[in-house]
Amino acid sequence: MKKLILLAVALAVLVGGYVIYINYRSVPTDVPQSGRSMDIESYVRSRISDLSPTKEQLGGTFYVTEIESHGGAGTVQYEDGHNAYTADFTYRITREGQPIVDSFVIRSN
């Protein structure tokens, strides 16, 4: 009888541990994270030329003049010395802390 009780307790501990492991392991990576806004802002600043669907004109280079982000969405203003743009973007932060821009749309004037 004691062996059966010990087996039941051991099984309960194993099942409980597995449930806890699954719940804490499976943190969704596609949920927007707002606590890392400086990371996403640095990412957008350094990759603005790649993110923009419009390319620089007359040999200019894009640079960010203003950026705001919070909760998985942001707005960036940037220019190349000839043309200025405002774009809206959405993003997420991976489990490893890497920012990913999911959409980048220039506002129409």
N, C-alpha and C positions, 0 to 999 in steps of 0.2 A: 504494500500500500504506500509506504514511504517513497519507493522508487517511482511510482506512478505520479505522486504529488511533485517530486523533484523534476520529473520529465515535463509535467504540465507547466511548472514555473519556468523552466529553461525555455520551453517553446514560447511561452508568453513574452519572455524577455527578448528572444530572437525576433519574434513578429513585431513587437513594439519598437525595437531598434531599427528594423527595416522600414517601418512606417515613418519614423522620424527621419531616417536617412533620405527617403524619397521626397518628403516634404521640404527639407532644407536644401537638397541637391538641385531640385528642379525650379530654380529661380528663372522666370521668363526673361529672355534677353531682348525681346522686341517691345517691352514696355518703356515708354520715354522716361528718362531720368532727368530730373531738374537739378540735382545736387552737383552736377558737373558742368555747369554752364561755361566756365572758363575753358574747359577742355574743348567743347564744341566750338567756342568762339575762336580759339587758336587754330583749330582744324580748318574752319571756314576761311579765316584770314590767310593761312598758308596755302590753301588750295582754291582760292577764288577763281583763278583762270581756268582750272579744270572743271569746276562746278558750273560756271556760267555757260549757258547755251549760246550766248553771243560772244564772239571773240573780239579781242582788242583791235582797235583801228589805228592806222597810220603809225605803226611801230610802238604804240603805247603799251604799258603794262598795267593790268588791273591792280588796284589797291583798295582796301576797305576803309571807308570814311566813318562808318557807324554800324554797329551790330548790337542786336538784343536777342536773347534767347531765354526761354523758360518752358519747362514742362513738355519738351519734345517738339517745340515749334520756335521759329525765330524769323527775324527780319534783318536783312543786311543791305546797306547802301554802299555802293562801290563805283569806281570810275577808272578810266584809263588816261585821263588828262584831256580827252576830247569828248567823251560821252559818259554820262552818269546814269546809273541804274539803281532800282530798288527791287529786291527779290524777297520772296517768302520761301522758307524752307522748313522741312520737318526732319527730325533726326531721332536716333536712338543710340544708346550706349550699350555695347556688348558686355557680357559677363567679365571679359578681360579688361574692360575699361576703354575700349576703342570706340570712337564716335563713328557713326555711319549716317550719312545724309541720304534720306529716302526720297525726298523730292526737293526740287529747286526751281521755282517759277518766277520769271521776271514779271513785275507788274506792268500793265500797259498804261501809257501816259494819257 
